[in-house]
Amino acid sequence: MTSLGKAHMKTVGAFQAKTQLSQLLDRVEKGETVTIRQLIDEGRRY
């Protein structure tokens, strides 16, 4: 917790979450909020 009483928040991409899942779960267990986002390459066309 910060001195203001708010928990830390972290945003990670899906690949980072996949490769660092254990570390991210440890952070969540300590009260941190972790958001996992799917990053989309806007320059890519399908």
Summary of the structure (lengths in Angstrom):
residues: 46
radius of gyration: 13.8
end to end distance: 43.1
largest distance: 46.8
contacts: 82
relative contact order: 0.27
helix: 33%
strand: 22%
